[in-house]
Amino acid sequence: MAATLAPATTTAAPAAESLLVTADDHLAATIAPLAAAAGHPLHRVRHPLDAESRWQQAPMVLVGPDLAPECIASDLPARDHLILCTTMAWLGADTADTSLLWPMAIQMRATGVVALPDARDWLLDQFTRTVRDAEPAPVIAAVAGHGGAGASTLALAAATDAAREGRKTVLIDLDHTGGGIDTAAGLAAQPGWRWPSLAHATGPLEPERLLAGLPQRAGLHVIGPDSRNPAEVDAEVFDQVLRAARLTADLVVIDLPRARTDAAVRAAAAARSIAVVLGPGPRSWEAARSVTAAYGLHNPNLGVVLRGDTDAAEPDPNEADRPAPPVRGAVPTDRRLPVLLRQGRFPRGRLGRGIHDLAAALGRPRPRGELALTRTGREGAAR
């Protein structure tokens, strides 16, 4: 059954009205549903003179290209969050020179230029963030360097620890070939949306309704595959789900597949850091080389987490043809850990402290100079 994700009411104080300046009814009809889905009030005017009283007070101002020249002529003051917003149809109709849009944006001192429907998710995100007055939740990821390394267990443990501390946490499983993170979390029998349902969702992905429909326990919300339909996650669907999750959660933890997919690449680019988990044994580093090389292309903040006997898990300098990723930490092997996590419990003692400290280190903001490049044409969210 497909999920129906409609706008939800909110108990927060009403947001101030943003401003839409356009006489283009098609553009207005394209933007208005996005604002409504985010619960963001939007006031439309058909002439720049009618915008003067609201120009500075509105949280966001969207201007259509039809009235951009009039806005420039009116010499309205510069402001933040001023977006020149058009449609792909308008660009296609501009047979003379689509680059006219950019000189208009510069003269208008716009802070952004977007075209719908391609920028639909970005604009919905801006409306939602403005309503919530909050930055997106940080993302951390884990991937196994080789089979049986225990990356899923580490991801589940980090997410369980965060939820135990009262942080609303979303754990996302992108490995459609595995046993399912909901099984590892003891939530396989709980009803709720899995990837196939989310792929066929109708309507915008409203954050609160997304989380309410997921398998969950004590602040931990899980998004995983359906064992009856283990299809690969579509990258565009993942983008929408991650956006909604980051807007309502305090932390997002992603379990990446070893075989790189389009969705996994986008997850890697969004993460503050990626933990490559290695098990004990002298060949672990060699086995993980292809994984670290693949994901290192999309996130420079990639490090190794050693599980078990750390003395045995050291790279062989005679075989390495590139610098090995730094070691971020170590987690002792404990056969009780999967059982505890399946019961919704978190380990005590040295193991618990080690997982907690490691997750905290992975979630720290990275220096700006270390940020990975985002995909061309897409504005990257803050990590």
JOQUI-V343822 format. One record per run of one state. SS is the DSSP state (h for helix, s for strand, l for the rest). FROM is the first residue (numbers start at 1). LEN is the number of residues. Records with the same first field share a line. If there is no record, write none. Layout:
SS->FROM-LEN + FROM-LEN
This chain:
l->1-3 + 5-13 + 22-3 + 38-4 + 46-2 + 52-9 + 64-1 + 75-7 + 94-6 + 109-3 + 117-3 + 133-5 + 145-6 + 165-4 + 174-7 + 185-10 + 200-2 + 203-4 + 213-2 + 218-2 + 224-2 + 227-2 + 230-5 + 249-2 + 257-5 + 271-2 + 279-5 + 288-1 + 297-5 + 308-18 + 332-4 + 343-6 + 363-5 + 371-13
s->4-1 + 18-4 + 42-4 + 61-3 + 82-6 + 112-5 + 138-7 + 169-5 + 202-1 + 215-3 + 220-4 + 226-1 + 229-1 + 251-6 + 273-6 + 302-6 + 326-6
h->25-13 + 48-4 + 65-10 + 88-6 + 100-9 + 120-13 + 151-14 + 181-4 + 195-5 + 207-6 + 235-14 + 262-9 + 284-4 + 289-8 + 336-7 + 349-14 + 368-3
